[in-house]
Amino acid sequence: MAASPQKIDIPVPLANTLYDLDDIRQESFKNILLLLYIATWLTTIVLITFLPDAPRDLLWLDILLMMLCGVIWWLNGTIPHWTPYLLITTIWIFTIMGSLLIHDSLILFGLAVVIILSSNLTALPMQLAVAMLSTLFIARFYGLDEKTFGPFIFIWISLTTSFLSQRGLIHALDISNRYQLYAIDQMRKAREQRAELAKMTQALLSSQENLRNVNAQLRYARDSAEEARKLKAQFAANVSHELRTPINLIVGFSEMIAMAPEAYGTQLPSAYRPDIQTIYRNATHLQNLINDILDISQIEAAKLAIIKEESQPKQVIEEAALIARSLIESKKLHFRVDLPPSLPRIRIDRTRIRQVILNLLANAVRFTTEGTITLSATIDEHVMTVSVSDTGQGIPANELNRVFEEFYQVDGNFSRKNGGTGLGLALSKQFIIQHGGRMWIESEGIPGKGATCSFTLPLADTVYYPLHDPEHTPQPSTIVHNILIWDDDPAILQLFKGYSQEHHVKGCTDAAGIIQSVVELHPIAVIAGAHMPTEDLEAMIQHVSPETAFIKCPMPSGRRAVQAIGLSDYLVKPVSRQAISDALDHIGNDLEKVLIVDDDWDVLRMLTRFLQTAKQKYTVNTASGGLAGLDVMRQDPPDVVVLDILMPDVDGFTVIEHMKADPFLKDIPVIVVSARGATEAITQSVAGKITIQREIGFQPIELVSCIEALASNLIIPTAPRS
């Protein structure tokens, strides 16, 4: 087995330098060989033509050299590494032979030329060998005298110069190769980085595409969740409205049987009375539950307004305590109210805060069998904290975060035993958030130590953002601007107070009060109803306060809507016996004949029972449906009509239109009964234009912001109008 050739490791830059030097020598060899061939060819022509007397040996020597040049050129194709040495040896031999033939010391300078050529074609040992052999030749055949001293010195100077120049060339080639290798390495790294960058770019593009897909899915999920939330709220509201009529019947009849059994012309057996009381009590509870569901759905739809007014919170707390005291003491529980001597006046909705406190007290009573219930209030730097503590069974720590969920109950069996629906805390927390506060529960989950439910109310008025608005969170911020409302319907002021969460709302019903309020409060805007006489007022406001904007627009007035269609009053189901009696008393004491129009026979019978047991005696007629009601009116005109709005044949509004068109019926008072409020059932969408004027004008950013705010709050109709 043949041995493999030994591998010699040479540093990469040096190896490259040697390769480059060989390339340079090979290129120089070809050029020198070609020039030498041409020179010998020309010399031959000169010797033959112009120097016929020259020695013939010199001519043959020249011809031989020319022939050897051809042989060396041919050999360069097979042994390129040796032909330079062969050429230098040939030139040196022919120079020696020429000097012997002519025997002239000047030819000895040609030996130095051979050394110079050798430096371009061969390595240093060959150059040194040529110099030493040339020196020996001169010394042997010519001797060292003043004639040979010049060639001798020139030979060694040529050797030294060739050595130094060759060394510089090698160094330059080495540096060049190092830079070349560095450039190649940098180019390789650049390519690797570019490839890595391309991968990163591709990964980034892929991530962006994935992010777009995820965002699209999130938007779809958010929109679906929002649509589901709206449908749920709408479903709850619709179902609750539909339940109001049957619940009203149950509550009304059970109340009549329990409270006024004489209306039936016979005594109620004593055995029936507890059962009727139970029906009445549970029907009332169910009615309250429906109202809570409606409140929850209205809050989620941002339709439930809170009416803030400056109030004394201590009075509100004491009112709630007074209402709940009998319930607490009926369960033989101790009730302690711990309030500071005085509390600062704050802006709250008295009814809603009282409802929250009653809900907390009712929960405490429901889950406490013995011990004490404590209602307390404290004042910190910026908030008032109200707490209700009990000594009941407590709440496990893992359920504290869920107690505010709708319909969630900590202990279902215990809750069913003691009542409750799981809506009270959820509704209460929503009311507190609308006030800019927060609500929480603390409990160790140990029976006997109970739980403490607390809520805060800011001492300064705050901005509330609805919970379903993803762009905002209910972070309090002090309101610094006032707006003034000028309208002759007080309900308009309450509407703005309930829904305007970022400004203090003040109201006036006369022009003088508006001017005085503008001078005192410097409001950011005055808003006037479109029907109000504003010609002189507008100029006065612009003169007194040029920076105040004057806004004129149509107002959604329920009272004006009622007046416009000729209604005397409206009642919202569930209708109690007292409510319908008060409505009739408000019209006058000389009423005798009452016509009740409704498509539900049970409602007709209940309302008839209500009126038959009233203090004032009425003659009651009934009609099932709008058309039947109109027929009864025309045959026997009543003193007052109690009219349902939603009826299958002819609705209440159509009945009213027919009454207004009939000269014998147009003056009959009408009391409307509806499962919806007056604003929902009676008030239509207001039509007209909104004008905004300010003496000092508007900055461009103000104008854009105003238009953007207006456009972003417009409600797009769900279906195009026909």
Residue, then its C-alpha position, 0 to 999 in steps of 0.5 A: m500500500a503506497a504511503s500518502p504524501q506528507k501534508i505540511d501545514i503552512p499558515v494560510p496568509l503565507a501560503n497564499t503569499l507564496y502562491d501569489l509570488d509563484d504566479i508573478r514569477q511565472e508571468s515574469f518568466k514568460n515575458i523574459l523568455l519572450l524578450l530573450y528570444i526576440a533579442t537573440w533573433l535580432t542579434t543573429i540578424v545583426l551579426i549576419t548582416f552588419l557584422p560579417d567579420a565577427p567570430r563565427d563561434l559567437l554567431w553559433l552561440d547566439i543561434l544555439l541560445m535562440m534554439l534553447c529558448g524555444v526548447i525551454w518554452w516547450l518544457n514550461g508546459t510540462i515542468p513549469h516550476w523548473t523552467p525558470y531555473l533552467l532559463i537562468t542557468t542557460i543565460w548564465i552559461f551563455t554569458i560565461m561562454g560569451s565572455l570567454l570568446i570575446h575576453d572583455s571584462l565589460i561582458l562580466f557586468g552581464l553576470a549582475v544582470v543574470i542575478i537581477l533576472s534571477s531575483n524575478l524568476t527564482a528563490l534566494p538560494m538560486q540567486l546566491a548560487v549565481a552570485m557565488l559561481s560568478t565570483l569564482f569564475i571572475a577570480r579564476f579566469y580574470g583575477l581580482d584587479e581594477k578591471t574586474f573590481g567593478p563587475f565584482i562589486f556590481i554582482w553583490i550589490s545586485l544580489t543585495t538589492s534583489f534580496l531587499s526588493q524581493r523581501g519587500l515584495i513578499h511583505a507587500l503580498d503578505i499584507s495584501n493577502r491578509y487584507q484579502l482574507y479579512a475582506i473575504d471573512q467580512m464578506r462571509k460574515a456579511r452574507e451570514q448576517r444577511a441570511e440571518l437577517a432574511k430569516m429574522t425578516q421572514a420570521l417577523l413577517s410571519s409573526q406580523e401575519n399571525l398577529r394580524n390573524v390573532n387581532a382579527q380573531l380578537r376583534y371578532a370575539r370582542d364583537s361577538a361578546e359585545e353583541a351577545r352582551k347586548l342581546k342578553a341585556q335586551f332579552a332580559a329587558n324584554v322578558s322583564h317587561e313582559l313579566r311585569t303585567p302578570i306579576n302586576l296581576i298577582v301582586g294586585f289581586s293578592e293585595m286586594i284579597a289580603m288588604a281589602p277582602e270586603a271588596y269581594g262581598t264576603q269574608l275571607p276564611s281565616a285559613y286562607r289569609p296566611d296563604i294569601q299573605t304568602i302569595y302576596r309577599n313572594a309576588t312582591h319579592l318576584q316583582n322586585l327581582i324583575n325590577d333588579i333585572l331591568d336595572i342590571s340590563q339598563i346599566e349594561a346598556a348605559k341607559l340607567a341614569i343616576i341623578k346626583e344632587e348635593s345631599q347629607p349622606k348621614q341622613v341617607i344612611e339613617e333612613a336606610a337603617l330605619i327601614a331595615r331595623s324592623l327586619i333585623e330585629s324580627k330575626k332577634l339580631h342586634f343592630r348597631v349604627d356607628l356614624p361620626p357626629s357629622l359627615p360632609r355633604i356630597r353629590i350622590d343619588r340618594t335613592r340609589i345609595r339608600q338602595v345599596i345600603l338596604n341591599l347590604l343590610a338585607n344580605a347581612v340579615r339573610f346570612t346571619t342567624e345570631g349576633t350583631i349587624t353593624l352599619s358604620a361610616t368613616i371619612d378619609e382624605h378623599v372618600m367616605t367609606v360605608s361598611v356593613s358587618d355581620t357575625g354570620q357564616g362568612i364567605p370562603a376566600n376562594e369565592l370573594n371575587r365571585v360574589f359580585e357576579e350576577f346570579y352568583q350565590v356563595d351557598g346555594n342551599f343556604s341562599r334558597k333557604n333564606g331567599g335571595t337571587g344573586l342580583g343585589l350585590a351585582l346591582s349595588k356595585q354597579f351603582i357605586i361604580q357609577h358614583g366613581g367609588r368601589m365596593w369590596i368584601e372582606s371575610e375570613g370564611i369562619p362561621g361566627k366571624g361573618a363578613t364585612c362589605s364596604f363601599t366608598l363614595p368620593l368627597a369630590d364629584t367624579v367622572y364615571y365611564p361605563l364598564h363595557d367601554p373598553e377605552h376607559t376605566p372608572q378612574p376618578s377625576t375632578i370635574v371643573h366645568n359647569i353647564l347650564i340647562w334652560d328648559d321649562d321641563p324639570a325632567i330635562l335637567q334631571l336627564f342631563k344630571g343623570y347622564s352628564q358625567e363629566h360636568h356639573v349640571k345646573g338648571c334654570t327655567d327663566a332667562a333672568g336666572i340663566i344670566q345670573s348663573v352665567v355671571e356667577l359660574h362662568p359655565i363652559a356652555v349654556i344649553a337651551g331647548a329649541h322651543m325656548p325664546t333665546e333671541d335676546l338671551e343669546a346676545m346677553i350671554q355672549h356679551v357677559s361671557p364671550e367664552t361660553a358656548f351657546i347650544k340650542c337643540p330640541m329636548p326629549s321632554g316626556r311632559r311635552a310629549v304627554q301634553a302634545i298628545g293630550l295625556s293627563d298622566y301616565l303610569v308604569k306597570p306594575v300599577s298599584r291601587q294607590a298609584i291609580s287612585d292618585a292619578l285620578d285624584h290629580i285630574g279632579n274630584d268630580l269624576e264618576k265614570v271611568l273607562i278602562v281599555d286593555d286587551d288583557w281581561d285579567v288586567l281589566r278585572m284587577l284595575t276594576r277591583f282597584l277602583q271599586t275599593a277606592k275611597q271615591k266611588y266610581t262607575v267602571n266600564t271596561a273594553s277589551g282592545g282599542l276598537a272596543g274602547l272607541d265604541v264604548m266611548r262613543q256610546d257612553p262617553p266617560d269622564v276619564v279613560v285609563l288606556d293601555i299602550l300596547m294592544p294587538d288591534v289598535d294601539g293606545f296612540t291610535v286610540i288617542e288620535h281617534m279621540k282627538a279627531d272626534p269633537f265629543l271625545k277630544d276633551i276626555p282626560v286620558i291616563v296611559v298605562s304602559a309596561r315601559g316608562a314614559t320616555e321609552a313609550i311616549t317620547q319619540s326621537v327628537a327632530g331638529k337641528i343643533t346650533i353651537q355659537r361662541e363669541i370668541g369662535f373655535q380653535p381648529i382642534e376644538l372644532v375637530s374634537c367637537i365634531e368627532a365627539l358628536a359623530s362618535n356618540l351617534i347611534i346608527p339605526t339597526a335597519p334603514r327607514s322605509 
